[in-house]
Amino acid sequence: MNNYEVLYILSDKQEAEARTALIERFKSLFVANGEVAVDEWGSRKLAYPIQTKISGKHATGYYVLMKFTAAPDAPAELERQMRISDDVLRFMIERV
């Protein structure tokens, strides 16, 4: 088992309930494996505007830092889920 951190930025244009559901969906991928800590940083200004096809231009985003323990192949599934979601603007997964 390895320790990982993922920092992802969600669209600020979505409702609070939808954002919470998305965070819980990502968290539920690793709850069975061990510890999962989610730290919501909240809405912050982005370093540069991000243009998306579906929701337009974003100047702010909702930052979330998640720390978890998982097998070496588990982050690939998280990456797949984040690429599918239209509400995830950017993400970065790091092994600690």
Disulfide bonds with the S-S distance in Angstrom:
none
